[in-house]
C-alpha cells in the first residue's frame, strides 16, 4: 500500500521520455497538436506537474522533435536512429546526460500519454524509490470492451490479498494481448510507464529479444523471461494513449472539456 503522507527525496531519480517520428499508424505523432500544443509537449508537461524536482529529458532521434522541445523550454537529447525500442533510446540518452551515474532510478514515461497525471507519476516514483524494486509499472482495471482488443495489453498479476485495491502493489506474472487470466474477475490493463533501477535497465538492453517477446510483440516479457521482477501499482486512472486518429480525437475532446 502507498502512504500518500510519506515524503521522500528523489535525488537519484530522473524522468526520461523517448520520442521518434516513425509511427506507422499515426505519422509525425509526437508533433501532432492537441489544443494547440504538440503531443510530446503535453507528455513533458505531465512529467513536470509531478513536482518531483528532478530532470525531465526527451530522448529523440529527430531534429524537429529536438527543436520543438527546446522551443517549449524542455530538455531534449539527440540519440541514434537505430534504436528499436524506447528502453534502448533512454539508456543512450541517460549515458550522455549522466556519465557519472548519479541517477539510479529511471522513470520511463511515454510520449503519447498526454494526460497522465502528476499524481500517478508521483506514486510510481514513490514505490520505485525502494531499491529492491527492479522494475515498476502501472495497471488499471480493464473495461469489458478492452478484454478482446489486442491493442490493449493485459497483465496477469499477483497480490498479497484476494481483493486488491487502488494503490496496492503486486507483481506481474505475464503480459499478453489476449484476455488473461481466464475466469478472473479482475482483468488488468497495462499502462506502459515504468520505473527502472539503472543497473536493471543496463542489463535489460543487453539481452536479446526473447521467444515470448517475439510472439506477443511485448518487450516486457524479455524482462520476465530473464528472471527480472516487475512490480505493479493499481490505479483508477485511465490515461489516453494516442496511437490512432480516433485516439487523437479522444484526446482533443478531453482537453476541450477542460477549457
FIKOLZA-1660 file (N, C-alpha, C; in steps of 0.1 Angstrom, whole numbers, plus 5000, padded with zeros to 4 digits):
% residues 259
   i   px   py   pz ch aa at
   1 5008 4988 5000  A  X  N
   1 5000 5000 5000  A  X CA
   1 5009 5012 5000  A  X  C
   2 5005 5023 4992  A  X  N
   2 5012 5035 4992  A  X CA
   2 5006 5045 5002  A  X  C
   3 5015 5051 5010  A  X  N
   3 5010 5060 5020  A  X CA
   3 5013 5074 5015  A  X  C
   4 5003 5081 5011  A  X  N
   4 5004 5094 5005  A  X CA
   4 5011 5105 5013  A  X  C
   5 5010 5103 5027  A  X  N
   5 5016 5113 5035  A  X CA
   5 5032 5112 5036  A  X  C
   6 5037 5101 5031  A  X  N
   6 5051 5099 5032  A  X CA
   6 5058 5108 5022  A  X  C
   7 5068 5115 5028  A  X  N
   7 5076 5125 5019  A  X CA
   7 5090 5119 5017  A  X  C
   8 5093 5117 5004  A  X  N
   8 5106 5110 5000  A  X CA
   8 5114 5120 4992  A  X  C
   9 5127 5118 4993  A  X  N
   9 5136 5125 4984  A  X CA
   9 5139 5117 4972  A  X  C
  10 5140 5124 4960  A  X  N
  10 5142 5118 4948  A  X CA
  10 5155 5122 4941  A  X  C
  11 5165 5124 4949  A  X  N
  11 5178 5129 4944  A  X CA
  11 5185 5120 4934  A  X  C
  12 5182 5107 4934  A  X  N
  12 5188 5098 4924  A  X CA
  12 5178 5094 4913  A  X  C
  13 5167 5102 4911  A  X  N
  13 5157 5099 4901  A  X CA
  13 5158 5108 4890  A  X  C
  14 5155 5103 4878  A  X  N
  14 5154 5111 4866  A  X CA
  14 5142 5106 4857  A  X  C
  15 5135 5115 4850  A  X  N
  15 5124 5112 4841  A  X CA
  15 5129 5112 4827  A  X  C
  16 5127 5101 4819  A  X  N
  16 5131 5101 4805  A  X CA
  16 5118 5098 4797  A  X  C
  17 5117 5105 4786  A  X  N
  17 5106 5103 4776  A  X CA
  17 5112 5101 4762  A  X  C
  18 5111 5088 4757  A  X  N
  18 5116 5086 4744  A  X CA
  18 5106 5091 4733  A  X  C
  19 5111 5096 4722  A  X  N
  19 5102 5101 4712  A  X CA
  19 5108 5100 4698  A  X  C
  20 5100 5095 4688  A  X  N
  20 5105 5094 4674  A  X CA
  20 5093 5097 4665  A  X  C
  21 5096 5100 4652  A  X  N
  21 5086 5103 4643  A  X CA
  21 5080 5091 4635  A  X  C
  22 5086 5080 4637  A  X  N
  22 5084 5068 4628  A  X CA
  22 5071 5060 4631  A  X  C
  23 5061 5066 4636  A  X  N
  23 5048 5058 4638  A  X CA
  23 5042 5055 4625  A  X  C
  24 5038 5042 4623  A  X  N
  24 5032 5038 4610  A  X CA
  24 5017 5041 4611  A  X  C
  25 5011 5040 4623  A  X  N
  25 4996 5042 4623  A  X CA
  25 4993 5057 4624  A  X  C
  26 5002 5065 4629  A  X  N
  26 4999 5079 4631  A  X CA
  26 5011 5087 4628  A  X  C
  27 5014 5090 4615  A  X  N
  27 5026 5097 4611  A  X CA
  27 5029 5110 4619  A  X  C
  28 5041 5113 4622  A  X  N
  28 5045 5125 4629  A  X CA
  28 5038 5127 4642  A  X  C
  29 5035 5116 4648  A  X  N
  29 5027 5116 4661  A  X CA
  29 5032 5126 4671  A  X  C
  30 5044 5126 4675  A  X  N
  30 5048 5135 4686  A  X CA
  30 5046 5149 4684  A  X  C
  31 5045 5153 4671  A  X  N
  31 5043 5167 4668  A  X CA
  31 5029 5171 4665  A  X  C
  32 5020 5162 4664  A  X  N
  32 5006 5165 4662  A  X CA
  32 5001 5173 4674  A  X  C
  33 4993 5183 4670  A  X  N
  33 4989 5193 4681  A  X CA
  33 4975 5189 4687  A  X  C
  34 4974 5190 4700  A  X  N
  34 4962 5188 4707  A  X CA
  34 4960 5201 4715  A  X  C
  35 4949 5208 4712  A  X  N
  35 4946 5220 4719  A  X CA
  35 4957 5230 4716  A  X  C
  36 4963 5229 4704  A  X  N
  36 4974 5239 4700  A  X CA
  36 4988 5236 4705  A  X  C
  37 4989 5224 4712  A  X  N
  37 5002 5221 4718  A  X CA
  37 5006 5207 4713  A  X  C
  38 5019 5205 4708  A  X  N
  38 5023 5192 4703  A  X CA
  38 5022 5181 4714  A  X  C
  39 5018 5169 4709  A  X  N
  39 5016 5158 4718  A  X CA
  39 5028 5156 4728  A  X  C
  40 5041 5157 4722  A  X  N
  40 5052 5154 4731  A  X CA
  40 5053 5164 4742  A  X  C
  41 5049 5177 4739  A  X  N
  41 5049 5187 4750  A  X CA
  41 5039 5184 4761  A  X  C
  42 5027 5179 4757  A  X  N
  42 5017 5175 4767  A  X CA
  42 5024 5165 4776  A  X  C
  43 5031 5155 4771  A  X  N
  43 5037 5145 4779  A  X CA
  43 5048 5151 4788  A  X  C
  44 5056 5160 4782  A  X  N
  44 5066 5167 4790  A  X CA
  44 5060 5174 4802  A  X  C
  45 5049 5182 4799  A  X  N
  45 5042 5189 4809  A  X CA
  45 5037 5181 4820  A  X  C
  46 5032 5169 4817  A  X  N
  46 5027 5159 4827  A  X CA
  46 5038 5156 4836  A  X  C
  47 5050 5153 4831  A  X  N
  47 5062 5149 4839  A  X CA
  47 5065 5161 4848  A  X  C
  48 5065 5173 4844  A  X  N
  48 5068 5184 4852  A  X CA
  48 5058 5186 4863  A  X  C
  49 5045 5183 4860  A  X  N
  49 5035 5185 4870  A  X CA
  49 5035 5175 4882  A  X  C
  50 5044 5165 4880  A  X  N
  50 5046 5156 4891  A  X CA
  50 5053 5162 4903  A  X  C
  51 5060 5173 4900  A  X  N
  51 5067 5181 4910  A  X CA
  51 5077 5173 4918  A  X  C
  52 5084 5164 4911  A  X  N
  52 5095 5157 4918  A  X CA
  52 5108 5164 4919  A  X  C
  53 5109 5176 4912  A  X  N
  53 5121 5183 4912  A  X CA
  53 5133 5175 4907  A  X  C
  54 5131 5168 4896  A  X  N
  54 5141 5160 4890  A  X CA
  54 5142 5164 4876  A  X  C
  55 5154 5161 4869  A  X  N
  55 5155 5164 4855  A  X CA
  55 5144 5156 4847  A  X  C
  56 5139 5162 4836  A  X  N
  56 5130 5156 4827  A  X CA
  56 5136 5157 4813  A  X  C
  57 5140 5146 4807  A  X  N
  57 5147 5146 4794  A  X CA
  57 5139 5139 4783  A  X  C
  58 5138 5145 4772  A  X  N
  58 5132 5139 4760  A  X CA
  58 5143 5134 4751  A  X  C
  59 5143 5120 4749  A  X  N
  59 5153 5114 4741  A  X CA
  59 5147 5111 4727  A  X  C
  60 5154 5117 4717  A  X  N
  60 5148 5116 4704  A  X CA
  60 5159 5114 4693  A  X  C
  61 5155 5110 4682  A  X  N
  61 5164 5108 4670  A  X CA
  61 5161 5118 4659  A  X  C
  62 5151 5127 4662  A  X  N
  62 5146 5136 4652  A  X CA
  62 5149 5151 4655  A  X  C
  63 5154 5158 4645  A  X  N
  63 5157 5172 4647  A  X CA
  63 5145 5181 4650  A  X  C
  64 5134 5178 4644  A  X  N
  64 5121 5185 4646  A  X CA
  64 5116 5184 4660  A  X  C
  65 5117 5172 4665  A  X  N
  65 5113 5170 4679  A  X CA
  65 5122 5177 4689  A  X  C
  66 5135 5176 4686  A  X  N
  66 5145 5182 4694  A  X CA
  66 5142 5197 4694  A  X  C
  67 5140 5204 4683  A  X  N
  67 5138 5218 4682  A  X CA
  67 5124 5222 4689  A  X  C
  68 5114 5213 4688  A  X  N
  68 5101 5216 4694  A  X CA
  68 5102 5216 4709  A  X  C
  69 5109 5206 4714  A  X  N
  69 5110 5205 4729  A  X CA
  69 5118 5217 4734  A  X  C
  70 5129 5221 4727  A  X  N
  70 5137 5232 4730  A  X CA
  70 5129 5245 4731  A  X  C
  71 5120 5247 4720  A  X  N
  71 5112 5259 4719  A  X CA
  71 5103 5261 4731  A  X  C
  72 5098 5250 4736  A  X  N
  72 5089 5250 4748  A  X CA
  72 5096 5250 4761  A  X  C
  73 5109 5251 4761  A  X  N
  73 5117 5252 4773  A  X CA
  73 5121 5239 4779  A  X  C
  74 5119 5228 4772  A  X  N
  74 5123 5215 4777  A  X CA
  74 5137 5211 4774  A  X  C
  75 5141 5199 4778  A  X  N
  75 5155 5195 4777  A  X CA
  75 5155 5182 4768  A  X  C
  76 5159 5184 4755  A  X  N
  76 5159 5173 4746  A  X CA
  76 5174 5168 4745  A  X  C
  77 5175 5155 4741  A  X  N
  77 5189 5149 4738  A  X CA
  77 5187 5141 4725  A  X  C
  78 5197 5143 4716  A  X  N
  78 5197 5135 4704  A  X CA
  78 5203 5121 4706  A  X  C
  79 5196 5111 4700  A  X  N
  79 5201 5097 4701  A  X CA
  79 5201 5091 4687  A  X  C
  80 5207 5079 4687  A  X  N
  80 5208 5072 4674  A  X CA
  80 5194 5069 4668  A  X  C
  81 5193 5068 4655  A  X  N
  81 5180 5065 4648  A  X CA
  81 5179 5049 4647  A  X  C
  82 5189 5042 4652  A  X  N
  82 5189 5028 4650  A  X CA
  82 5182 5020 4662  A  X  C
  83 5178 5027 4672  A  X  N
  83 5172 5020 4683  A  X CA
  83 5158 5014 4679  A  X  C
  84 5155 5002 4684  A  X  N
  84 5143 4995 4681  A  X CA
  84 5133 4997 4692  A  X  C
  85 5137 5002 4704  A  X  N
  85 5127 5004 4715  A  X CA
  85 5130 5016 4723  A  X  C
  86 5120 5021 4731  A  X  N
  86 5122 5032 4739  A  X CA
  86 5132 5030 4750  A  X  C
  87 5133 5018 4755  A  X  N
  87 5143 5015 4766  A  X CA
  87 5157 5016 4761  A  X  C
  88 5160 5012 4748  A  X  N
  88 5173 5014 4742  A  X CA
  88 5176 5029 4741  A  X  C
  89 5166 5037 4737  A  X  N
  89 5168 5051 4734  A  X CA
  89 5171 5058 4747  A  X  C
  90 5163 5055 4758  A  X  N
  90 5165 5063 4770  A  X CA
  90 5179 5059 4777  A  X  C
  91 5183 5047 4775  A  X  N
  91 5196 5044 4781  A  X CA
  91 5207 5052 4774  A  X  C
  92 5207 5053 4761  A  X  N
  92 5217 5061 4754  A  X CA
  92 5217 5076 4759  A  X  C
  93 5205 5081 4760  A  X  N
  93 5203 5095 4765  A  X CA
  93 5208 5096 4779  A  X  C
  94 5205 5086 4787  A  X  N
  94 5209 5087 4801  A  X CA
  94 5225 5087 4802  A  X  C
  95 5231 5078 4794  A  X  N
  95 5246 5077 4795  A  X CA
  95 5252 5090 4790  A  X  C
  96 5246 5097 4781  A  X  N
  96 5251 5110 4776  A  X CA
  96 5249 5121 4787  A  X  C
  97 5237 5121 4793  A  X  N
  97 5233 5132 4803  A  X CA
  97 5240 5129 4816  A  X  C
  98 5242 5117 4820  A  X  N
  98 5247 5114 4833  A  X CA
  98 5258 5103 4832  A  X  C
  99 5270 5106 4826  A  X  N
  99 5280 5096 4826  A  X CA
  99 5286 5092 4839  A  X  C
 100 5284 5100 4849  A  X  N
 100 5289 5097 4863  A  X CA
 100 5280 5088 4870  A  X  C
 101 5268 5084 4864  A  X  N
 101 5259 5075 4870  A  X CA
 101 5253 5080 4884  A  X  C
 102 5250 5093 4884  A  X  N
 102 5244 5098 4896  A  X CA
 102 5230 5093 4898  A  X  C
 103 5223 5092 4887  A  X  N
 103 5209 5088 4887  A  X CA
 103 5207 5073 4887  A  X  C
 104 5201 5067 4897  A  X  N
 104 5200 5053 4898  A  X CA
 104 5186 5048 4895  A  X  C
 105 5176 5057 4895  A  X  N
 105 5162 5053 4894  A  X CA
 105 5156 5061 4882  A  X  C
 106 5152 5054 4872  A  X  N
 106 5148 5060 4859  A  X CA
 106 5133 5058 4857  A  X  C
 107 5126 5069 4857  A  X  N
 107 5111 5069 4854  A  X CA
 107 5110 5070 4839  A  X  C
 108 5104 5060 4832  A  X  N
 108 5103 5059 4818  A  X CA
 108 5089 5062 4814  A  X  C
 109 5086 5074 4810  A  X  N
 109 5073 5078 4805  A  X CA
 109 5071 5076 4790  A  X  C
 110 5059 5076 4785  A  X  N
 110 5056 5075 4771  A  X CA
 110 5052 5089 4765  A  X  C
 111 5057 5092 4754  A  X  N
 111 5054 5105 4748  A  X CA
 111 5041 5106 4741  A  X  C
 112 5033 5095 4742  A  X  N
 112 5019 5095 4736  A  X CA
 112 5008 5094 4747  A  X  C
 113 5012 5098 4759  A  X  N
 113 5002 5098 4770  A  X CA
 113 5000 5113 4774  A  X  C
 114 4991 5120 4768  A  X  N
 114 4991 5135 4770  A  X CA
 114 4984 5139 4783  A  X  C
 115 4977 5130 4790  A  X  N
 115 4970 5134 4802  A  X CA
 115 4973 5125 4814  A  X  C
 116 4984 5118 4814  A  X  N
 116 4988 5111 4826  A  X CA
 116 4990 5121 4837  A  X  C
 117 4985 5118 4849  A  X  N
 117 4985 5128 4860  A  X CA
 117 4999 5128 4867  A  X  C
 118 5002 5140 4872  A  X  N
 118 5014 5141 4881  A  X CA
 118 5013 5132 4893  A  X  C
 119 5000 5131 4898  A  X  N
 119 4998 5122 4910  A  X CA
 119 5002 5108 4907  A  X  C
 120 4999 5103 4895  A  X  N
 120 5002 5089 4892  A  X CA
 120 5017 5087 4890  A  X  C
 121 5024 5097 4884  A  X  N
 121 5038 5097 4883  A  X CA
 121 5045 5097 4896  A  X  C
 122 5039 5105 4906  A  X  N
 122 5045 5106 4919  A  X CA
 122 5044 5092 4926  A  X  C
 123 5032 5085 4924  A  X  N
 123 5031 5072 4930  A  X CA
 123 5041 5062 4925  A  X  C
 124 5043 5063 4911  A  X  N
 124 5053 5054 4905  A  X CA
 124 5067 5057 4911  A  X  C
 125 5070 5069 4912  A  X  N
 125 5083 5073 4918  A  X CA
 125 5085 5068 4932  A  X  C
 126 5074 5070 4940  A  X  N
 126 5074 5066 4954  A  X CA
 126 5077 5051 4956  A  X  C
 127 5069 5043 4949  A  X  N
 127 5071 5029 4950  A  X CA
 127 5085 5024 4945  A  X  C
 128 5089 5030 4934  A  X  N
 128 5102 5026 4928  A  X CA
 128 5114 5032 4936  A  X  C
 129 5111 5041 4945  A  X  N
 129 5122 5046 4953  A  X CA
 129 5128 5035 4962  A  X  C
 130 5121 5024 4964  A  X  N
 130 5126 5012 4971  A  X CA
 130 5137 5005 4962  A  X  C
 131 5149 5004 4966  A  X  N
 131 5160 4998 4958  A  X CA
 131 5157 4983 4955  A  X  C
 132 5148 4977 4962  A  X  N
 132 5145 4963 4960  A  X CA
 132 5136 4961 4947  A  X  C
 133 5130 4972 4943  A  X  N
 133 5121 4971 4931  A  X CA
 133 5129 4973 4919  A  X  C
 134 5130 4962 4911  A  X  N
 134 5138 4962 4899  A  X CA
 134 5132 4970 4888  A  X  C
 135 5119 4967 4885  A  X  N
 135 5111 4974 4875  A  X CA
 135 5097 4976 4881  A  X  C
 136 5091 4987 4880  A  X  N
 136 5078 4990 4885  A  X CA
 136 5070 4996 4873  A  X  C
 137 5057 4992 4873  A  X  N
 137 5048 4997 4862  A  X CA
 137 5034 4999 4868  A  X  C
 138 5024 5003 4860  A  X  N
 138 5011 5007 4865  A  X CA
 138 5000 4999 4857  A  X  C
 139 4990 4995 4865  A  X  N
 139 4979 4988 4859  A  X CA
 139 4966 4994 4863  A  X  C
 140 4955 4992 4855  A  X  N
 140 4942 4997 4859  A  X CA
 140 4932 4986 4854  A  X  C
 141 4920 4985 4861  A  X  N
 141 4910 4976 4857  A  X CA
 141 4906 4978 4842  A  X  C
 142 4906 4968 4834  A  X  N
 142 4902 4969 4820  A  X CA
 142 4887 4970 4819  A  X  C
 143 4882 4977 4810  A  X  N
 143 4867 4977 4807  A  X CA
 143 4864 4965 4798  A  X  C
 144 4851 4960 4799  A  X  N
 144 4848 4949 4791  A  X CA
 144 4851 4950 4776  A  X  C
 145 4850 4962 4770  A  X  N
 145 4853 4964 4756  A  X CA
 145 4868 4963 4753  A  X  C
 146 4876 4962 4763  A  X  N
 146 4890 4961 4761  A  X CA
 146 4895 4946 4762  A  X  C
 147 4887 4938 4768  A  X  N
 147 4891 4924 4770  A  X CA
 147 4897 4917 4758  A  X  C
 148 4890 4918 4747  A  X  N
 148 4895 4911 4735  A  X CA
 148 4901 4920 4725  A  X  C
 149 4905 4932 4729  A  X  N
 149 4912 4942 4720  A  X CA
 149 4927 4939 4721  A  X  C
 150 4933 4934 4710  A  X  N
 150 4947 4931 4710  A  X CA
 150 4956 4944 4712  A  X  C
 151 4951 4955 4709  A  X  N
 151 4959 4968 4711  A  X CA
 151 4960 4971 4726  A  X  C
 152 4951 4965 4734  A  X  N
 152 4952 4968 4749  A  X CA
 152 4960 4956 4755  A  X  C
 153 4971 4959 4761  A  X  N
 153 4979 4949 4768  A  X CA
 153 4974 4945 4781  A  X  C
 154 4972 4933 4784  A  X  N
 154 4966 4928 4797  A  X CA
 154 4978 4922 4805  A  X  C
 155 4975 4922 4818  A  X  N
 155 4986 4917 4828  A  X CA
 155 4979 4907 4837  A  X  C
 156 4986 4895 4839  A  X  N
 156 4983 4886 4850  A  X CA
 156 4992 4890 4861  A  X  C
 157 4986 4895 4872  A  X  N
 157 4994 4900 4884  A  X CA
 157 4989 4893 4896  A  X  C
 158 4998 4892 4906  A  X  N
 158 4995 4886 4919  A  X CA
 158 4997 4896 4930  A  X  C
 159 4988 4895 4940  A  X  N
 159 4988 4904 4951  A  X CA
 159 4988 4897 4964  A  X  C
 160 4990 4904 4975  A  X  N
 160 4990 4897 4988  A  X CA
 160 4976 4893 4993  A  X  C
 161 4966 4900 4988  A  X  N
 161 4953 4897 4992  A  X CA
 161 4944 4894 4980  A  X  C
 162 4933 4888 4982  A  X  N
 162 4924 4884 4971  A  X CA
 162 4916 4895 4965  A  X  C
 163 4915 4906 4971  A  X  N
 163 4907 4917 4967  A  X CA
 163 4915 4930 4966  A  X  C
 164 4925 4931 4957  A  X  N
 164 4934 4942 4956  A  X CA
 164 4927 4955 4953  A  X  C
 165 4932 4966 4959  A  X  N
 165 4925 4979 4957  A  X CA
 165 4935 4989 4951  A  X  C
 166 4930 5001 4947  A  X  N
 166 4938 5011 4942  A  X CA
 166 4950 5014 4951  A  X  C
 167 4962 5016 4946  A  X  N
 167 4974 5019 4953  A  X CA
 167 4981 5006 4958  A  X  C
 168 4974 4995 4958  A  X  N
 168 4981 4982 4962  A  X CA
 168 4992 4979 4952  A  X  C
 169 5003 4973 4957  A  X  N
 169 5014 4969 4948  A  X CA
 169 5015 4954 4947  A  X  C
 170 5015 4949 4935  A  X  N
 170 5016 4934 4933  A  X CA
 170 5028 4931 4924  A  X  C
 171 5028 4920 4918  A  X  N
 171 5039 4916 4909  A  X CA
 171 5033 4910 4896  A  X  C
 172 5038 4914 4885  A  X  N
 172 5034 4909 4872  A  X CA
 172 5039 4894 4869  A  X  C
 173 5031 4886 4865  A  X  N
 173 5034 4872 4861  A  X CA
 173 5036 4870 4846  A  X  C
 174 5027 4877 4839  A  X  N
 174 5027 4876 4824  A  X CA
 174 5020 4888 4818  A  X  C
 175 5024 4892 4806  A  X  N
 175 5017 4902 4798  A  X CA
 175 5012 4896 4785  A  X  C
 176 5001 4900 4780  A  X  N
 176 4995 4894 4768  A  X CA
 176 4986 4904 4761  A  X  C
 177 4984 4902 4748  A  X  N
 177 4974 4909 4741  A  X CA
 177 4961 4902 4741  A  X  C
 178 4961 4890 4746  A  X  N
 178 4949 4882 4749  A  X CA
 178 4943 4885 4762  A  X  C
 179 4931 4881 4765  A  X  N
 179 4924 4884 4778  A  X CA
 179 4929 4874 4788  A  X  C
 180 4937 4878 4798  A  X  N
 180 4942 4869 4808  A  X CA
 180 4940 4875 4822  A  X  C
 181 4939 4867 4832  A  X  N
 181 4938 4853 4833  A  X CA
 181 4923 4848 4830  A  X  C
 182 4921 4836 4825  A  X  N
 182 4908 4831 4822  A  X CA
 182 4900 4830 4835  A  X  C
 183 4888 4835 4835  A  X  N
 183 4879 4833 4847  A  X CA
 183 4881 4843 4858  A  X  C
 184 4890 4853 4856  A  X  N
 184 4893 4862 4867  A  X CA
 184 4882 4873 4867  A  X  C
 185 4879 4878 4879  A  X  N
 185 4870 4890 4880  A  X CA
 185 4878 4903 4878  A  X  C
 186 4891 4902 4878  A  X  N
 186 4900 4914 4876  A  X CA
 186 4908 4911 4863  A  X  C
 187 4905 4919 4853  A  X  N
 187 4913 4919 4841  A  X CA
 187 4921 4932 4841  A  X  C
 188 4934 4932 4841  A  X  N
 188 4942 4944 4843  A  X CA
 188 4947 4949 4829  A  X  C
 189 4945 4962 4827  A  X  N
 189 4950 4969 4815  A  X CA
 189 4964 4975 4819  A  X  C
 190 4974 4972 4811  A  X  N
 190 4987 4977 4814  A  X CA
 190 4989 4991 4809  A  X  C
 191 4993 5000 4817  A  X  N
 191 4996 5014 4813  A  X CA
 191 5012 5014 4811  A  X  C
 192 5016 5017 4799  A  X  N
 192 5031 5014 4796  A  X CA
 192 5040 5025 4801  A  X  C
 193 5040 5028 4814  A  X  N
 193 5050 5036 4820  A  X CA
 193 5058 5027 4830  A  X  C
 194 5071 5030 4832  A  X  N
 194 5079 5022 4840  A  X CA
 194 5088 5030 4849  A  X  C
 195 5093 5024 4860  A  X  N
 195 5104 5029 4867  A  X CA
 195 5115 5017 4867  A  X  C
 196 5127 5020 4863  A  X  N
 196 5138 5011 4862  A  X CA
 196 5148 5014 4872  A  X  C
 197 5154 5004 4879  A  X  N
 197 5167 5006 4885  A  X CA
 197 5177 5006 4874  A  X  C
 198 5186 5016 4875  A  X  N
 198 5196 5018 4864  A  X CA
 198 5203 5005 4860  A  X  C
 199 5208 4998 4869  A  X  N
 199 5215 4985 4866  A  X CA
 199 5207 4975 4859  A  X  C
 200 5194 4975 4862  A  X  N
 200 5185 4966 4856  A  X CA
 200 5182 4970 4841  A  X  C
 201 5180 4983 4839  A  X  N
 201 5179 4988 4826  A  X CA
 201 5191 4985 4817  A  X  C
 202 5203 4987 4823  A  X  N
 202 5215 4984 4815  A  X CA
 202 5216 4969 4812  A  X  C
 203 5212 4960 4821  A  X  N
 203 5212 4946 4819  A  X CA
 203 5201 4942 4808  A  X  C
 204 5190 4948 4809  A  X  N
 204 5179 4945 4800  A  X CA
 204 5182 4948 4786  A  X  C
 205 5188 4960 4783  A  X  N
 205 5191 4964 4770  A  X CA
 205 5201 4955 4763  A  X  C
 206 5210 4949 4771  A  X  N
 206 5220 4940 4766  A  X CA
 206 5214 4926 4761  A  X  C
 207 5202 4923 4766  A  X  N
 207 5196 4910 4763  A  X CA
 207 5190 4910 4749  A  X  C
 208 5191 4898 4743  A  X  N
 208 5184 4896 4730  A  X CA
 208 5169 4895 4732  A  X  C
 209 5161 4899 4722  A  X  N
 209 5147 4896 4722  A  X CA
 209 5144 4882 4725  A  X  C
 210 5135 4879 4734  A  X  N
 210 5132 4866 4739  A  X CA
 210 5120 4859 4731  A  X  C
 211 5119 4846 4732  A  X  N
 211 5108 4839 4724  A  X CA
 211 5094 4845 4727  A  X  C
 212 5091 4847 4739  A  X  N
 212 5077 4852 4743  A  X CA
 212 5075 4866 4738  A  X  C
 213 5086 4874 4740  A  X  N
 213 5086 4888 4735  A  X CA
 213 5083 4888 4720  A  X  C
 214 5089 4880 4712  A  X  N
 214 5087 4879 4698  A  X CA
 214 5072 4875 4695  A  X  C
 215 5067 4865 4702  A  X  N
 215 5054 4860 4700  A  X CA
 215 5043 4870 4703  A  X  C
 216 5044 4877 4714  A  X  N
 216 5034 4887 4718  A  X CA
 216 5037 4901 4713  A  X  C
 217 5050 4903 4709  A  X  N
 217 5054 4917 4705  A  X CA
 217 5053 4926 4717  A  X  C
 218 5058 4921 4728  A  X  N
 218 5058 4929 4741  A  X CA
 218 5072 4927 4747  A  X  C
 219 5080 4938 4748  A  X  N
 219 5094 4937 4752  A  X CA
 219 5095 4934 4767  A  X  C
 220 5084 4937 4775  A  X  N
 220 5085 4935 4790  A  X CA
 220 5086 4920 4793  A  X  C
 221 5082 4912 4783  A  X  N
 221 5083 4897 4785  A  X CA
 221 5098 4893 4785  A  X  C
 222 5106 4900 4778  A  X  N
 222 5121 4897 4778  A  X CA
 222 5126 4898 4793  A  X  C
 223 5121 4908 4800  A  X  N
 223 5125 4910 4814  A  X CA
 223 5120 4898 4822  A  X  C
 224 5108 4894 4821  A  X  N
 224 5103 4883 4829  A  X CA
 224 5110 4870 4825  A  X  C
 225 5112 4868 4812  A  X  N
 225 5119 4855 4808  A  X CA
 225 5133 4855 4814  A  X  C
 226 5139 4866 4816  A  X  N
 226 5153 4866 4821  A  X CA
 226 5154 4865 4836  A  X  C
 227 5142 4865 4843  A  X  N
 227 5142 4864 4857  A  X CA
 227 5140 4877 4865  A  X  C
 228 5139 4888 4857  A  X  N
 228 5137 4901 4864  A  X CA
 228 5122 4902 4870  A  X  C
 229 5121 4909 4881  A  X  N
 229 5108 4911 4887  A  X CA
 229 5102 4925 4883  A  X  C
 230 5089 4924 4879  A  X  N
 230 5082 4936 4875  A  X CA
 230 5070 4938 4885  A  X  C
 231 5071 4949 4893  A  X  N
 231 5061 4952 4903  A  X CA
 231 5050 4960 4896  A  X  C
 232 5038 4959 4901  A  X  N
 232 5026 4966 4895  A  X CA
 232 5019 4974 4906  A  X  C
 233 5016 4987 4902  A  X  N
 233 5008 4996 4911  A  X CA
 233 4994 4997 4905  A  X  C
 234 4983 4995 4913  A  X  N
 234 4970 4996 4908  A  X CA
 234 4966 5011 4908  A  X  C
 235 4960 5016 4897  A  X  N
 235 4955 5030 4897  A  X CA
 235 4940 5029 4893  A  X  C
 236 4933 5040 4895  A  X  N
 236 4920 5041 4890  A  X CA
 236 4920 5050 4877  A  X  C
 237 4931 5056 4874  A  X  N
 237 4932 5065 4863  A  X CA
 237 4934 5057 4850  A  X  C
 238 4929 5063 4839  A  X  N
 238 4929 5056 4826  A  X CA
 238 4934 5066 4816  A  X  C
 239 4947 5070 4816  A  X  N
 239 4952 5080 4807  A  X CA
 239 4950 5076 4792  A  X  C
 240 4948 5085 4784  A  X  N
 240 4946 5083 4769  A  X CA
 240 4959 5080 4762  A  X  C
 241 4960 5069 4756  A  X  N
 241 4972 5066 4748  A  X CA
 241 4969 5069 4733  A  X  C
 242 4976 5078 4727  A  X  N
 242 4974 5083 4713  A  X CA
 242 4981 5074 4703  A  X  C
 243 4974 5065 4697  A  X  N
 243 4980 5056 4686  A  X CA
 243 4973 5058 4673  A  X  C
 244 4961 5062 4673  A  X  N
 244 4953 5063 4661  A  X CA
 244 4946 5077 4660  A  X  C
 245 4940 5080 4648  A  X  N
 245 4932 5092 4646  A  X CA
 245 4921 5093 4656  A  X  C
 246 4915 5081 4659  A  X  N
 246 4904 5081 4669  A  X CA
 246 4909 5084 4683  A  X  C
 247 4921 5079 4687  A  X  N
 247 4927 5083 4699  A  X CA
 247 4930 5098 4700  A  X  C
 248 4935 5103 4689  A  X  N
 248 4938 5118 4688  A  X CA
 248 4925 5126 4691  A  X  C
 249 4914 5122 4684  A  X  N
 249 4902 5129 4686  A  X CA
 249 4897 5128 4701  A  X  C
 250 4899 5117 4707  A  X  N
 250 4895 5115 4721  A  X CA
 250 4903 5124 4730  A  X  C
 251 4916 5126 4727  A  X  N
 251 4925 5135 4734  A  X CA
 251 4920 5149 4732  A  X  C
 252 4917 5153 4720  A  X  N
 252 4913 5166 4717  A  X CA
 252 4900 5170 4725  A  X  C
 253 4891 5160 4725  A  X  N
 253 4878 5163 4732  A  X CA
 253 4881 5164 4747  A  X  C
 254 4890 5156 4752  A  X  N
 254 4894 5157 4767  A  X CA
 254 4899 5171 4770  A  X  C
 255 4908 5176 4762  A  X  N
 255 4913 5190 4765  A  X CA
 255 4903 5201 4763  A  X  C
 256 4894 5199 4753  A  X  N
 256 4884 5209 4751  A  X CA
 256 4875 5210 4763  A  X  C
 257 4872 5199 4769  A  X  N
 257 4863 5198 4781  A  X CA
 257 4869 5205 4793  A  X  C
 258 4883 5206 4793  A  X  N
 258 4890 5213 4804  A  X CA
 258 4889 5228 4803  A  X  C
 259 4886 5233 4791  A  X  N
 259 4887 5248 4789  A  X CA
 259 4874 5254 4795  A  X  C
% end
